[in-house]
Amino acid sequence: MRFFNPVLAMSSPNAKLSIHLDAIAANWQAFRREAPSADCGAVVKADAYGLGVAKVAPALYRTGCRHFFVASLAEAIELKALLPVDVAIFIMTGLYSGEERECAARGFVPFLLSMEMWARWESSVLPGAPYALKVDTGMGRLGMSPDEVLSLHQSSRLAQQPGFSYLVSHMACADEPDHPLNRLQLERFRSLAELLREDFPELRLSLANSSTCALGNDYQFQLCRPGIGLYGGLRSVGASTLAPVLTLALPVIQLKWVDAGTPIGYGATFTCARRSCIATVAGGYADGVMRIGSNRIQGLYNEVLVPQVGRVSMDSMMFDVTDAVSAEASDGAAGELVLLSEAYGVAELGEACGTISYEILTALGTRYARVYTGEALNDA
């Protein structure tokens, strides 16, 4: 029996996802300019948000980045093999039981998120190995409470583990600059940091992800950790416009002229109001183009922005390209439609699908041929 390999079977050899490393490098530089008094790191978890950490992390290193953030010990080990030794690698979602000694031996910096995780670190690791405490200042997700951190401090247990190097937290609503929780989280974080710095004057603080960097100097402290903004998921940070990172070109399987009144796709959710030229392209929800975006997505055909029509299928979707072709265009013509571009990026696709650019990036499927471009690819 022959088995189907979904990784090897691309929608088409011409379905191409171009990842522009120069744009990622330029976006990192924009974050560094936005926070000139802080070190600027980079979040490269989840395979650099699905774009390929083996290419992205070395390109960021060549640009000047020396602080990298991942989600797990396994990701940290993979990343360390890709980079020179003069980097700091942080594990943001902490450690599972039994990982403490390997983490310390390899020089990684874990975020310790709970009293239980702290106790495991305290009992397993020789004093001096660097670590960060994560405090929950209002997101309600990972982290100790401020009172728990203070209890460790007041009991002298922190002083007995002198590797305490970073205090970190995470903002819940930084993408809404006027949300009152932003200022509340900042005040809680700053108040705790001031108490701790009485005994740990060299303690470094980190609060700012991509959106938090744009809230201004008050939020940036000593170490920023942009992620989604590096990869084209935000349009700007502060006064800096961020560069689009991806181009996704999908081959046109078929052009077809249909009469007014013709329904398109499963469920007949779209009906042509005029004689229309419909382009069916290779790419669908198996490739990360979400079905919920049906009849709201757009793409570029012959440099014209055209609407997607009908339901997105597993391996294909349709676009009304009537305004992008001549009236004499013949059925079956070849070509490609550009789904992600400078004109229509992951932020716009996310909005069309009722989600965020993070989900779009990490959902991009394995069936695309990934091509890396830009001088940042070079081993200069």
C-alpha positions as semicolon CSV with decimal commas, in nm:
position;residue;x (nm);y (nm);z (nm)
1;M;0,000;0,000;0,000
2;R;0,128;0,349;-0,086
3;F;0,087;0,620;0,176
4;F;0,017;0,987;0,110
5;N;0,275;1,233;0,250
6;P;0,103;1,569;0,308
7;V;0,433;1,751;0,354
8;L;0,570;1,646;0,018
9;A;0,244;1,690;-0,171
10;M;0,223;2,066;-0,221
11;S;-0,089;2,219;-0,371
12;S;0,131;2,298;-0,669
13;P;0,505;2,335;-0,727
14;N;0,427;2,701;-0,799
15;A;0,249;2,776;-0,467
16;K;0,523;2,989;-0,312
17;L;0,556;3,162;0,023
18;S;0,840;3,416;0,005
19;I;0,983;3,524;0,341
20;H;1,178;3,849;0,319
21;L;1,455;3,836;0,578
22;D;1,561;4,195;0,507
23;A;1,212;4,306;0,608
24;I;1,235;4,113;0,936
25;A;1,573;4,275;1,000
26;A;1,433;4,620;0,920
27;N;1,142;4,564;1,157
28;W;1,380;4,467;1,438
29;Q;1,575;4,787;1,375
30;A;1,249;4,982;1,398
31;F;1,179;4,836;1,743
32;R;1,533;4,916;1,853
33;R;1,485;5,278;1,743
34;E;1,153;5,294;1,924
35;A;1,317;5,187;2,252
36;P;1,669;5,334;2,232
37;S;1,744;5,297;2,604
38;A;1,651;4,927;2,617
39;D;1,803;4,611;2,476
40;C;1,585;4,479;2,196
41;G;1,533;4,105;2,178
42;A;1,322;3,887;1,951
43;V;1,056;3,625;2,016
44;V;1,125;3,328;1,789
45;K;0,899;3,066;1,950
46;A;0,683;2,831;1,743
47;D;0,946;2,810;1,466
48;A;0,965;3,191;1,446
49;Y;0,585;3,211;1,424
50;G;0,589;2,948;1,151
51;L;0,837;3,127;0,926
52;G;1,139;2,906;0,998
53;V;1,364;2,972;1,299
54;A;1,664;2,818;1,122
55;K;1,665;3,111;0,878
56;V;1,504;3,384;1,085
57;A;1,713;3,363;1,404
58;P;2,056;3,384;1,230
59;A;1,928;3,677;1,022
60;L;1,823;3,857;1,341
61;Y;2,160;3,781;1,499
62;R;2,341;3,932;1,201
63;T;2,123;4,240;1,241
64;G;2,240;4,280;1,601
65;C;1,990;4,089;1,814
66;R;2,142;3,910;2,114
67;H;1,836;3,825;2,327
68;F;1,601;3,552;2,202
69;F;1,277;3,422;2,353
70;V;1,129;3,075;2,302
71;A;0,847;2,873;2,457
72;S;1,016;2,554;2,577
73;L;1,343;2,387;2,665
74;A;1,329;2,188;2,340
75;E;1,298;2,511;2,140
76;A;1,589;2,663;2,335
77;I;1,813;2,366;2,258
78;E;1,725;2,388;1,888
79;L;1,790;2,762;1,884
80;K;2,126;2,741;2,061
81;A;2,260;2,514;1,786
82;L;2,180;2,787;1,531
83;L;2,354;3,082;1,699
84;P;2,693;3,186;1,835
85;V;2,752;3,162;2,208
86;D;2,712;3,533;2,288
87;V;2,332;3,522;2,310
88;A;2,084;3,501;2,596
89;I;1,801;3,253;2,540
90;F;1,489;3,287;2,756
91;I;1,226;3,016;2,807
92;M;0,901;3,207;2,846
93;T;0,661;2,932;2,954
94;G;0,889;2,793;3,222
95;L;1,014;2,443;3,290
96;Y;0,854;2,105;3,340
97;S;0,966;1,895;3,636
98;G;1,310;1,747;3,573
99;E;1,426;2,011;3,322
100;E;1,589;2,245;3,574
101;R;1,945;2,113;3,574
102;E;1,970;2,082;3,196
103;C;1,836;2,433;3,156
104;A;2,093;2,572;3,398
105;A;2,378;2,366;3,250
106;R;2,305;2,501;2,904
107;G;2,290;2,859;3,030
108;F;1,928;2,928;2,940
109;V;1,722;3,178;3,140
110;P;1,384;3,032;3,243
111;F;1,081;3,234;3,340
112;L;0,978;3,087;3,677
113;L;0,601;3,120;3,683
114;S;0,478;2,974;4,011
115;M;0,584;2,898;4,365
116;E;0,601;2,530;4,273
117;M;0,828;2,600;3,976
118;W;1,044;2,825;4,190
119;A;1,077;2,554;4,457
120;R;1,189;2,299;4,197
121;W;1,452;2,543;4,069
122;E;1,565;2,626;4,425
123;S;1,616;2,259;4,517
124;S;1,772;2,146;4,188
125;V;2,008;2,420;4,071
126;L;2,325;2,557;4,224
127;P;2,298;2,925;4,322
128;G;2,413;3,164;4,053
129;A;2,237;3,018;3,750
130;P;2,038;3,305;3,594
131;Y;1,660;3,306;3,605
132;A;1,365;3,541;3,571
133;L;1,059;3,568;3,789
134;K;0,736;3,628;3,604
135;V;0,471;3,821;3,790
136;D;0,105;3,834;3,693
137;T;0,019;4,204;3,705
138;G;-0,330;4,169;3,564
139;M;-0,347;3,932;3,268
140;G;-0,463;3,635;3,474
141;R;-0,254;3,388;3,279
142;L;0,100;3,281;3,376
143;G;0,298;3,421;3,666
144;M;0,321;3,452;4,041
145;S;0,114;3,709;4,221
146;P;0,299;4,019;4,345
147;D;0,239;3,898;4,701
148;E;0,404;3,562;4,624
149;V;0,712;3,735;4,484
150;L;0,729;3,960;4,791
151;S;0,702;3,660;5,021
152;L;1,004;3,501;4,851
153;H;1,192;3,826;4,893
154;Q;1,096;3,882;5,256
155;S;1,186;3,526;5,352
156;S;1,537;3,578;5,206
157;R;1,492;3,286;4,967
158;L;1,564;3,509;4,667
159;A;1,888;3,623;4,825
160;Q;1,990;3,259;4,863
161;Q;1,947;3,209;4,487
162;P;2,160;3,500;4,354
163;G;2,093;3,413;3,991
164;F;1,776;3,628;4,012
165;S;1,843;3,854;3,712
166;Y;1,510;3,954;3,557
167;L;1,160;4,051;3,663
168;V;0,909;4,015;3,379
169;S;0,539;4,051;3,318
170;H;0,303;4,057;3,021
171;M;0,045;4,312;2,914
172;A;-0,313;4,207;2,844
173;C;-0,442;4,506;2,644
174;A;-0,137;4,680;2,498
175;D;-0,296;4,678;2,153
176;E;-0,560;4,914;2,298
177;P;-0,347;5,213;2,407
178;D;-0,624;5,379;2,608
179;H;-0,732;5,072;2,800
180;P;-0,716;5,145;3,177
181;L;-0,558;4,807;3,252
182;N;-0,237;4,921;3,081
183;R;-0,161;5,186;3,340
184;L;-0,274;4,959;3,624
185;Q;-0,039;4,680;3,515
186;L;0,245;4,927;3,477
187;E;0,194;5,064;3,827
188;R;0,184;4,717;3,982
189;F;0,497;4,612;3,797
190;R;0,688;4,927;3,881
191;S;0,591;4,917;4,250
192;L;0,711;4,558;4,286
193;A;1,033;4,633;4,098
194;E;1,114;4,928;4,323
195;L;1,088;4,710;4,633
196;L;1,302;4,434;4,484
197;R;1,571;4,668;4,360
198;E;1,646;4,778;4,713
199;D;1,827;4,444;4,750
200;F;1,880;4,359;4,382
201;P;2,000;4,687;4,228
202;E;2,113;4,515;3,906
203;L;1,773;4,354;3,847
204;R;1,660;4,399;3,485
205;L;1,296;4,455;3,397
206;S;1,099;4,339;3,092
207;L;0,737;4,423;3,020
208;A;0,722;4,519;2,653
209;N;0,611;4,290;2,373
210;S;0,548;4,434;2,026
211;S;0,240;4,640;2,110
212;T;0,373;4,746;2,451
213;C;0,684;4,896;2,289
214;A;0,457;5,148;2,119
215;L;0,311;5,266;2,452
216;G;0,623;5,469;2,521
217;N;0,934;5,482;2,734
218;D;0,748;5,421;3,063
219;Y;0,674;5,065;2,951
220;Q;1,004;4,972;2,788
221;F;1,243;4,934;3,086
222;Q;1,569;4,745;3,015
223;L;1,462;4,468;2,776
224;C;1,195;4,464;2,505
225;R;1,077;4,141;2,344
226;P;0,897;4,207;2,013
227;G;0,747;3,911;1,832
228;I;0,453;3,956;1,596
229;G;0,572;4,301;1,487
230;L;0,890;4,151;1,346
231;Y;0,695;3,924;1,113
232;G;0,457;4,168;0,948
233;G;0,169;4,130;1,191
234;L;0,161;4,499;1,286
235;R;0,153;4,796;1,051
236;S;0,363;5,026;1,270
237;V;0,534;5,073;1,605
238;G;0,533;5,427;1,734
239;A;0,646;5,655;1,453
240;S;0,799;5,371;1,251
241;T;0,616;5,194;0,970
242;L;0,685;4,822;0,977
243;A;0,771;4,636;0,658
244;P;0,559;4,355;0,512
245;V;0,747;4,027;0,545
246;L;0,556;3,778;0,329
247;T;0,452;3,731;-0,031
248;L;0,221;3,436;-0,094
249;A;0,165;3,354;-0,461
250;L;-0,095;3,090;-0,550
251;P;-0,122;2,935;-0,896
252;V;-0,446;2,983;-1,084
253;I;-0,582;2,639;-1,162
254;Q;-0,857;2,765;-1,393
255;L;-1,015;3,082;-1,527
256;K;-1,382;3,044;-1,611
257;W;-1,644;3,286;-1,745
258;V;-1,988;3,233;-1,591
259;D;-2,324;3,402;-1,649
260;A;-2,503;3,638;-1,414
261;G;-2,697;3,437;-1,158
262;T;-2,438;3,160;-1,134
263;P;-2,376;3,039;-0,774
264;I;-2,013;2,988;-0,668
265;G;-1,880;2,721;-0,433
266;Y;-2,019;2,503;-0,156
267;G;-2,350;2,619;-0,014
268;A;-2,399;2,875;-0,294
269;T;-2,306;3,154;-0,054
270;F;-2,219;3,386;-0,344
271;T;-2,410;3,444;-0,664
272;C;-2,264;3,641;-0,956
273;A;-2,451;3,965;-1,021
274;R;-2,301;3,995;-1,371
275;R;-2,118;3,789;-1,625
276;S;-1,800;3,719;-1,433
277;C;-1,455;3,571;-1,472
278;I;-1,386;3,337;-1,181
279;A;-1,030;3,231;-1,097
280;T;-0,992;2,912;-0,894
281;V;-0,655;2,908;-0,716
282;A;-0,457;2,636;-0,539
283;G;-0,483;2,708;-0,166
284;G;-0,749;2,662;0,096
285;Y;-0,809;2,592;0,461
286;A;-0,563;2,301;0,456
287;D;-0,304;2,568;0,376
288;G;-0,403;2,808;0,654
289;V;-0,654;3,022;0,461
290;M;-0,942;3,008;0,703
291;R;-1,287;2,908;0,586
292;I;-1,446;3,168;0,811
293;G;-1,296;3,434;0,585
294;S;-1,506;3,319;0,290
295;N;-1,646;3,608;0,083
296;R;-1,433;3,860;0,279
297;I;-1,076;3,782;0,170
298;Q;-0,902;3,974;-0,108
299;G;-0,603;3,909;-0,331
300;L;-0,404;4,065;-0,616
301;Y;-0,452;3,947;-0,972
302;N;-0,274;4,136;-1,251
303;E;-0,193;4,400;-0,984
304;V;-0,566;4,456;-0,918
305;L;-0,718;4,389;-0,576
306;V;-0,997;4,135;-0,630
307;P;-1,251;3,972;-0,393
308;Q;-1,259;3,608;-0,292
309;V;-1,606;3,463;-0,359
310;G;-1,785;3,152;-0,238
311;R;-1,667;2,932;0,045
312;V;-1,299;2,860;0,088
313;S;-1,247;2,488;0,022
314;M;-0,980;2,257;0,160
315;D;-0,745;2,290;-0,136
316;S;-0,886;2,575;-0,344
317;M;-1,081;2,898;-0,342
318;M;-1,233;3,128;-0,599
319;F;-1,181;3,495;-0,679
320;D;-1,386;3,727;-0,899
321;V;-1,119;3,863;-1,133
322;T;-1,358;4,022;-1,383
323;D;-1,212;4,370;-1,324
324;A;-0,857;4,242;-1,362
325;V;-0,888;4,072;-1,704
326;S;-0,994;4,176;-2,048
327;A;-1,336;4,080;-2,180
328;E;-1,159;3,853;-2,429
329;A;-0,964;3,653;-2,170
330;S;-1,001;3,284;-2,242
331;D;-1,101;3,007;-2,005
332;G;-0,818;2,803;-1,860
333;A;-0,552;3,077;-1,874
334;A;-0,254;3,025;-1,640
335;G;-0,100;3,271;-1,400
336;E;-0,092;3,335;-1,028
337;L;-0,287;3,526;-0,768
338;V;-0,098;3,696;-0,486
339;L;-0,279;3,645;-0,156
340;L;-0,028;3,812;0,077
341;S;0,157;4,119;-0,043
342;E;0,259;4,471;0,051
343;A;-0,095;4,581;-0,037
344;Y;-0,268;4,303;0,157
345;G;-0,074;4,144;0,440
346;V;-0,133;3,913;0,734
347;A;-0,300;4,191;0,934
348;E;-0,559;4,244;0,660
349;L;-0,610;3,871;0,608
350;G;-0,655;3,831;0,982
351;E;-0,920;4,102;0,991
352;A;-1,104;3,937;0,702
353;C;-1,102;3,606;0,891
354;G;-1,213;3,763;1,218
355;T;-0,887;3,670;1,391
356;I;-0,539;3,804;1,462
357;S;-0,223;3,801;1,255
358;Y;-0,061;3,557;1,503
359;E;-0,311;3,288;1,405
360;I;-0,270;3,356;1,034
361;L;0,110;3,327;1,052
362;T;0,121;3,010;1,258
363;A;-0,150;2,845;1,046
364;L;0,030;2,882;0,712
365;G;0,055;2,528;0,586
366;T;0,345;2,301;0,498
367;R;0,238;2,265;0,137
368;Y;0,384;2,598;0,031
369;A;0,735;2,607;-0,110
370;R;0,912;2,845;0,129
371;V;1,165;3,076;-0,035
372;Y;1,389;3,310;0,165
373;T;1,502;3,638;0,016
374;G;1,717;3,933;0,122
375;E;2,075;4,016;0,207
376;A;2,012;3,909;0,567
377;L;2,023;3,555;0,428
378;N;2,396;3,587;0,366
379;D;2,654;3,467;0,618
380;A;2,822;3,805;0,631
